Amino acid sequence: MKALSVLCLVLLVSVLEAAVTKPSSGIFIGCLRNRTSPGIPITDAIFTADNTATFLSSYVSYTKNKRYSSPNYQKLVAIVAAKHVSHVQATVVCAKTNGIQLRIRSGGHDYEGLSYTSSVPFVILDMYNLRSITIDVPSKKAWVQSGATLGELYTKINEASQTLAFPAGVCPTVGVGGHISGGGFGNLMRKFGITVDHVIDAQLINCNGKLLDRSTMGEDLFWAIRGGGGASFGVILSWKINLVEVPKILTVFKVRKTLEQGGTDVLYKWQLVASKFPEDLFIRAWPQIVKGTKLGERTIAVVFFAQFLGPTDKLMALMSQSLPELGLRRDDCHEMSWLYTTLFWANYPVGTPKRVLLDRPSSPGEFFKSKSDNVKNPIPKEGLEKIWKTMLKFNFVWIEFNPYGGVMDRIPATATAFPHRKGNLFNLQYSTIWLDAKETENKLNMMKELYEVSRPYVSSNPREALLNFRDVDIGSNPSGVNVDEAKIYGSKYFLGNLKRLMDVKAKCDPENFFKNEQSISPARVM
């Protein structure tokens, strides 16, 4: 009897090992060729480990976080850098029929690498070749494919009009596909809302390889992909967006206040007024570690990073009334067009040519980790001081305080899948970088400590987080099938919208083909 039990255990282990063994890439590639037209060949879009040089360069070019710069050769079957919609459709169908997990990558800024890593056999569907942008100035609308970057979109809009813009993020190399589907926000959100508030149509490849638009996918699925993350529901091929009107001249500034210069006091006052400023003004507060006045000394400097939809004179009057503690001077301010403000916010020096917005990465950046919180009440000064003390344990760390308010207070939490609206003063994004892989475990533990120190001052029950600031620490579901696990992180990302998202998932992808460690699980069939 004992021998039989051991034999059963050995057989079970063998079955489990077989289940996660990487399938032959030849069968998958053969399927791709059979399902695509010779007139639109897919061969040049396929990269496998057999061709190490092109495979590795294809992988790392859109791998933003160096923590994930080494591909999992034991599990990664192939990278398909689709060049046509038929390539996307074939990849979905061939992955599904061969029992291979699909990961979809647009820009590679996925903080936890979930769009290009997996612990089971998988294929990366890379969208970077699908990046066309069409601007229609008279209707103030545009179609943009998922593989385009924000920098490319901003440049294309500016080429067509000097007074049109799109309210999205400040990093020009972010891919449009993931950014929009996660509900991306940026420095225009207090005036215009976030990306998903301006999406009016989309093209999506579903789990059966069918191309759908808003009319054929239905309003429930269209609602879900606007803030619920497209990768849980299908492959977003392109978005149709409304563009917004901005003045020809905007004003930006950066002013730094160290702790010794009263930075804590200014930041405390900022908390009271930043979400109540007129909608035209967005001021990010950005505490970071800097060198102190004495050799070897370090301190915290709070950088106040602002954008105003108007001229300097009007901004100066507003600041002197609402935040005189900052001591803003006219010399701190720069007037420029909207496109050049995107360069300023990307930390390029004033005068940098706009062509740098078209640059695309060719290798990973640094090792990094980020986390997020929403804040509903001002953090007391003693709380800020506890945060500063923890930050000073790091070599490189910063926190972005991004204000809500304005239009964000007036859009219902259920209007899109992105729920973080009225009731929030600001969002926190904690980030740290390091250069040596050996430091990784220590840095991740330090970030958990910083996150824990902030706990008394942020949202609770649940402690909220933003999907675009992906963080596997708040919950993970490696199998992709455990609904209870999915509810843990899902309740933090989506709050009261989670149930509807799970219901939509059950209808459009009942077999849960589109999944990752933090995807939406289909609601249980009752």
C-alpha positions in Angstrom: 0.0 0.0 0.0 2.8 2.4 0.9 4.6 1.5 -2.4 1.4 2.3 -4.3 1.1 5.7 -2.5 4.7 6.5 -3.4 4.1 5.5 -7.0 1.0 7.7 -7.2 3.0 10.6 -5.8 5.8 10.1 -8.4 3.2 10.0 -11.2 1.5 13.1 -9.9 4.8 15.0 -9.8 5.6 13.8 -13.3 2.2 15.1 -14.6 2.7 18.4 -12.9 6.2 18.8 -14.3 4.9 17.9 -17.8 2.1 20.5 -17.4 4.7 23.3 -17.1 7.3 22.1 -19.5 7.8 24.5 -22.3 6.0 23.3 -25.5 7.9 23.1 -28.7 8.0 26.5 -30.4 7.8 24.7 -33.8 4.2 23.7 -33.2 3.2 27.2 -32.1 5.0 28.9 -35.0 3.5 26.4 -37.5 0.1 27.4 -36.2 0.9 31.1 -36.6 1.9 30.5 -40.3 -1.2 28.5 -41.0 -3.4 31.2 -39.6 -1.8 34.2 -41.4 -1.7 35.2 -45.0 1.5 34.8 -47.1 0.8 38.3 -48.4 1.2 39.6 -44.8 4.0 37.2 -43.6 4.4 36.8 -39.9 7.9 35.1 -40.0 9.9 38.3 -39.5 7.7 39.1 -36.4 8.6 35.9 -34.6 11.6 35.7 -32.2 12.7 32.5 -30.4 15.6 31.5 -28.2 17.1 29.6 -31.2 18.2 33.0 -32.5 19.7 34.3 -29.3 20.9 37.7 -30.5 17.6 38.9 -32.0 15.5 37.2 -29.3 17.4 38.8 -26.4 17.5 42.3 -28.0 13.7 42.0 -28.7 13.1 41.1 -25.1 15.2 43.7 -23.4 14.4 46.7 -25.7 11.0 47.0 -24.0 12.0 45.8 -20.5 11.9 49.0 -18.5 12.7 47.4 -15.1 16.1 45.8 -14.9 14.8 43.3 -12.3 13.2 41.5 -15.2 16.0 41.9 -17.8 16.8 38.2 -18.2 14.2 36.2 -20.1 12.9 33.0 -18.7 14.3 30.6 -21.4 12.7 27.6 -19.7 9.2 29.1 -20.1 9.2 31.7 -22.9 8.2 30.0 -26.1 8.4 33.0 -28.4 8.1 36.7 -28.8 5.6 37.8 -31.5 6.2 41.5 -32.4 3.0 41.7 -34.4 3.0 43.9 -37.5 -0.7 43.5 -38.5 -4.0 42.8 -36.9 -4.0 39.3 -38.3 -0.7 38.6 -36.5 -2.4 39.5 -33.2 -5.4 37.3 -34.0 -3.2 34.4 -34.9 -1.2 34.7 -31.7 -4.2 34.7 -29.5 -5.8 31.6 -31.2 -2.5 29.7 -31.4 -1.6 30.4 -27.8 -5.1 29.4 -26.6 -5.2 26.1 -28.7 -1.8 25.1 -27.6 -2.3 25.8 -23.9 0.2 28.6 -23.8 -0.3 31.7 -21.6 -0.2 35.0 -23.4 1.4 38.2 -22.0 0.7 41.5 -23.8 3.3 44.3 -23.8 2.9 47.7 -25.3 5.6 50.0 -23.8 7.3 47.8 -21.2 6.7 50.1 -18.2 4.8 47.4 -16.3 6.3 48.0 -12.9 6.3 44.3 -12.0 7.0 42.9 -15.5 3.7 41.0 -15.6 3.4 41.8 -19.3 6.6 40.0 -20.2 7.3 37.4 -17.4 5.5 34.2 -16.3 6.2 31.1 -14.3 4.4 28.9 -16.8 4.9 28.4 -20.6 4.0 31.7 -22.3 4.3 33.9 -25.3 4.9 37.6 -25.4 2.7 39.5 -27.8 4.7 42.7 -28.3 2.7 45.6 -29.8 5.5 48.0 -30.5 5.2 47.7 -34.3 1.5 48.7 -34.1 1.9 52.4 -33.5 0.0 54.3 -36.1 -1.7 57.6 -35.1 -4.4 59.5 -37.0 -5.4 62.9 -35.9 -8.7 64.6 -37.0 -8.4 68.2 -36.0 -11.9 69.4 -37.1 -13.6 66.8 -34.9 -10.9 66.9 -32.2 -10.5 63.2 -32.3 -7.7 60.7 -32.9 -7.1 56.9 -33.4 -3.9 55.6 -31.7 -2.6 52.1 -31.8 -1.5 50.5 -28.5 2.2 50.2 -29.4 2.6 54.0 -29.8 4.3 55.8 -27.0 2.9 58.9 -25.2 5.8 60.9 -26.7 4.8 59.8 -30.2 1.2 60.6 -29.5 2.0 64.1 -28.1 4.3 64.9 -31.1 1.7 63.8 -33.6 -1.0 65.9 -31.9 1.3 69.0 -31.9 2.1 68.5 -35.6 -1.6 68.8 -36.4 -2.6 71.5 -33.9 -0.9 74.0 -31.5 -4.0 74.1 -29.2 -5.0 70.4 -28.9 -3.7 68.0 -26.3 -4.4 64.7 -24.6 -4.6 64.3 -20.8 -2.2 61.5 -20.0 1.1 60.7 -18.2 4.4 62.5 -18.1 6.8 59.8 -19.2 7.1 59.9 -23.0 8.3 56.2 -23.4 5.1 54.7 -21.8 3.1 52.6 -24.2 -0.4 53.9 -25.0 -2.0 50.4 -24.7 -1.3 49.8 -21.0 -1.4 53.4 -19.9 -4.9 54.1 -21.2 -6.4 50.8 -20.2 -5.2 51.3 -16.6 -6.8 54.7 -16.4 -3.5 56.7 -16.8 -3.4 60.1 -15.2 -1.1 63.1 -15.5 -0.8 66.8 -15.0 -4.0 67.7 -16.9 -6.3 65.5 -14.8 -7.6 68.2 -12.5 -8.8 70.2 -15.6 -9.9 67.3 -17.9 -9.8 64.0 -16.0 -7.8 61.0 -17.0 -7.2 59.0 -20.2 -10.2 56.8 -20.0 -12.5 59.8 -19.6 -11.7 60.6 -23.2 -12.0 57.2 -24.9 -14.9 56.9 -27.2 -14.2 53.7 -29.1 -11.6 50.9 -29.1 -10.6 47.9 -31.2 -10.1 44.7 -29.2 -9.2 41.1 -30.1 -11.2 38.8 -27.9 -10.3 35.3 -26.6 -11.6 33.7 -29.8 -9.4 36.0 -32.0 -12.3 38.1 -33.2 -11.8 41.9 -33.8 -14.4 43.9 -31.9 -15.2 47.6 -31.6 -17.5 49.4 -29.2 -20.6 48.5 -31.0 -19.8 44.7 -31.2 -18.1 44.3 -27.8 -21.0 45.9 -26.0 -21.1 48.7 -23.3 -20.1 46.4 -20.4 -16.8 45.3 -21.9 -16.2 48.8 -23.2 -16.7 50.1 -19.6 -14.3 47.4 -18.2 -11.3 48.2 -20.5 -11.4 51.8 -19.5 -9.5 51.5 -16.2 -9.9 47.8 -15.6 -6.7 46.9 -17.5 -7.2 45.6 -21.1 -5.0 42.5 -20.6 -7.7 40.8 -18.5 -10.2 41.1 -21.3 -8.4 40.9 -24.6 -5.8 42.6 -26.7 -6.4 46.3 -27.2 -5.4 47.1 -30.8 -6.2 50.8 -30.8 -8.1 53.5 -29.0 -10.3 56.3 -30.4 -9.9 59.4 -28.1 -11.3 62.9 -27.7 -8.6 65.6 -27.7 -8.9 68.6 -25.5 -8.3 72.4 -26.0 -5.4 74.0 -24.3 -4.0 77.6 -24.4 -1.1 78.4 -26.8 0.9 79.4 -23.7 1.2 77.4 -20.5 3.4 78.1 -17.5 5.6 75.6 -15.6 7.9 75.9 -12.6 10.0 73.8 -10.3 10.8 75.1 -6.8 12.8 73.2 -4.2 12.5 73.5 -0.4 14.7 71.4 1.8 13.7 70.5 5.3 16.0 73.2 6.6 14.2 75.7 4.4 10.8 74.8 5.9 10.0 72.1 3.3 7.8 70.2 5.8 5.7 73.3 6.6 5.2 74.1 2.9 4.2 70.6 2.1 1.7 70.5 5.0 0.1 73.7 3.6 0.2 72.2 0.1 -1.9 69.3 1.3 -4.6 71.8 2.4 -4.8 73.7 -0.9 -3.5 71.5 -3.8 -6.8 69.7 -4.5 -8.8 73.0 -4.1 -6.7 75.1 -6.5 -8.5 76.3 -9.7 -8.6 73.4 -12.2 -6.1 75.1 -14.5 -3.3 74.5 -11.9 -1.6 71.2 -11.0 1.2 71.2 -8.5 3.0 67.9 -7.7 5.0 67.8 -4.5 8.0 65.5 -4.9 10.1 64.8 -1.7 13.5 63.2 -2.5 16.9 62.7 -1.0 19.5 65.4 -1.7 23.0 66.3 -0.4 23.0 68.5 2.7 25.0 71.7 3.2 27.8 69.9 5.0 30.1 67.3 3.5 28.6 63.8 3.7 25.3 65.1 5.1 21.9 64.3 3.4 18.5 65.8 3.8 15.0 65.8 2.1 14.1 68.4 -0.5 10.5 68.8 -1.5 10.3 69.8 -5.2 7.1 71.5 -6.1 6.6 70.8 -9.8 3.7 72.8 -11.4 1.8 73.4 -14.6 -0.7 76.2 -15.2 -2.9 76.6 -18.2 -2.2 80.2 -18.6 0.4 83.0 -18.4 2.9 83.7 -15.6 1.2 86.9 -14.4 -2.0 85.1 -13.6 -0.2 82.2 -11.9 1.9 84.5 -9.7 -1.3 86.2 -8.4 -2.9 82.8 -7.7 0.2 81.5 -5.9 0.7 84.6 -3.7 -2.9 84.2 -2.6 -3.1 80.4 -2.1 0.4 79.2 -1.3 2.6 82.2 -0.4 4.8 79.9 1.8 6.4 78.5 -1.4 7.9 81.9 -2.2 7.5 81.5 -5.9 9.4 84.1 -8.0 8.8 85.1 -11.6 12.3 83.8 -12.5 11.2 80.3 -11.5 8.5 80.3 -14.1 8.8 79.3 -17.8 6.1 80.0 -20.4 5.9 77.5 -23.3 3.5 75.6 -25.5 1.9 72.4 -24.3 4.2 70.1 -26.2 7.3 71.7 -24.5 5.7 71.3 -21.1 5.8 67.5 -21.8 9.6 67.8 -22.1 9.8 69.8 -18.9 7.8 67.2 -17.0 10.0 64.5 -18.4 12.9 66.3 -16.7 14.5 67.5 -19.9 16.2 70.9 -19.6 14.4 73.9 -21.0 15.3 74.2 -24.7 15.6 70.5 -25.3 14.5 69.7 -28.9 11.1 68.1 -29.2 12.5 65.2 -31.3 13.6 63.4 -28.1 9.9 62.7 -27.4 10.3 60.1 -30.2 13.2 58.2 -28.6 12.5 54.6 -27.8 14.4 52.5 -25.2 16.9 49.9 -26.4 17.9 48.5 -23.1 16.5 48.3 -19.5 16.8 51.2 -17.1 17.6 50.7 -13.5 16.4 48.2 -11.0 13.3 49.8 -9.4 10.3 49.2 -7.2 7.2 51.4 -6.8 4.1 51.4 -4.6 1.1 53.6 -4.3 -1.5 55.0 -1.9 -4.5 57.4 -1.9 -4.7 60.0 0.9 -8.0 61.4 2.1 -6.9 63.5 5.0 -3.8 65.7 5.4 -0.8 63.9 6.8 0.2 65.6 10.1 3.7 67.1 10.3 4.8 64.4 12.8 3.7 61.8 10.2 5.7 63.5 7.5 8.8 63.6 9.8 8.4 59.8 10.4 8.3 59.3 6.6 11.5 61.5 6.2 13.3 59.5 8.8 12.6 56.2 6.9 13.4 57.8 3.5 16.9 58.8 4.8 17.7 55.1 5.2 17.8 54.8 1.4 20.4 55.9 -1.2 17.8 56.9 -3.8 14.1 57.2 -3.0 11.3 59.7 -3.7 7.6 60.1 -3.3 5.3 61.8 -5.7 2.3 63.6 -4.2 -0.2 64.0 -7.1 -3.2 66.1 -6.3 -6.8 65.1 -7.1 -9.7 67.6 -7.1 -11.1 69.6 -9.9 -12.9 67.5 -12.5 -11.9 64.4 -10.7 -14.3 65.3 -7.9 -17.2 65.5 -10.4 -16.8 62.3 -12.4 -18.7 59.4 -10.7 -16.5 56.5 -9.4 -18.6 54.1 -11.6 -18.4 56.1 -14.8 -15.4 54.0 -15.8 -13.6 51.1 -14.2 -11.1 53.5 -12.7 -12.7 54.3 -9.3 -10.3 56.7 -7.6 -12.3 60.0 -7.8 -14.0 62.2 -5.2 -12.8 61.9 -1.6 -9.1 61.8 -2.3 -6.8 64.7 -1.7 -3.8 63.2 -3.5 -2.1 60.0 -4.6 1.3 58.9 -3.3 3.7 57.0 -5.5 6.8 55.7 -3.7 9.8 54.8 -5.8 13.4 53.6 -5.3 16.1 52.6 -7.7 19.4 50.7 -7.3 22.2 49.6 -9.5 23.4 46.2 -8.2 21.2 43.1 -8.4 22.6 42.0 -5.1 20.8 44.9 -3.4 17.3 43.8 -4.7 16.1 41.9 -1.6 17.2 44.6 0.8 15.6 47.4 -1.3 12.3 45.5 -1.6 12.3 45.1 2.2 13.1 48.8 2.7 10.2 49.8 0.4 7.9 47.6 2.6 9.1 49.5 5.6 8.4 52.9 4.0 5.0 51.6 3.0 4.3 50.5 6.6 5.4 53.8 8.1 2.8 55.5 5.9 -0.1 53.2 6.9 -1.7 55.4 9.5 -2.0 58.3 7.1 -3.5 56.7 4.0 -6.7 55.1 2.9 -7.8 51.9 4.7 -10.3 49.1 4.4 -9.2 48.6 1.7 -5.8 50.3 1.5 -6.2 51.6 -2.1 -3.7 51.3 -4.9 -3.6 52.3 -8.6 -3.4 49.6 -11.3 -0.9 51.6 -13.4 1.4 51.6 -10.4 1.5 47.8 -10.3 2.5 46.3 -7.0 2.4 42.5 -6.4 3.0 43.0 -2.7 -0.7 43.9 -2.3 -1.8 40.5 -3.5 -0.9 38.0 -6.2 -2.7 35.1 -7.9 0.0 33.1 -9.8 -2.6 30.4 -11.0 -4.9 33.1 -12.2 -7.9 31.0 -11.1 -8.2 31.7 -7.4 -11.1 34.1 -7.1 -10.6 34.8 -3.4 -6.9 35.8 -4.0 -8.0 38.0 -7.0 -10.5 39.8 -4.7 -7.6 40.8 -2.4 -5.7 42.9 -4.9 -8.8 43.6 -7.0 -10.6 45.4 -4.1 -7.6 47.7 -3.7 -7.3 48.6 -7.4 -11.0 48.8 -8.3 -13.0 49.2 -5.0 -16.7 49.0 -5.6 -16.2 48.4 -9.4 -14.6 45.0 -8.8 -17.8 42.9 -8.9 -18.9 44.4 -12.2 -15.4 43.8 -13.7 -15.6 40.1 -12.6 -19.1 39.8 -14.1 -17.8 41.2 -17.4 -14.9 38.9 -17.3 -17.1 35.8 -16.8 -19.1 36.8 -19.9 -16.3 37.7 -22.3 -13.6 35.3 -21.2 -15.2 32.6 -19.1 -12.3 30.2 -19.5 -10.0 32.9 -18.1 -7.5 32.7 -21.0 -6.3 36.3 -20.5 -4.7 36.2 -17.1 -1.7 37.1 -15.1 -0.7 37.4 -11.4 -3.0 40.4 -11.0 -5.7 39.9 -13.6 -9.5 40.1 -13.1 -10.9 36.6 -12.4 -14.3 35.7 -13.8 -17.1 35.7 -11.2 -18.0 32.2 -9.9 -20.9 30.6 -11.6 -23.6 30.3 -8.8 
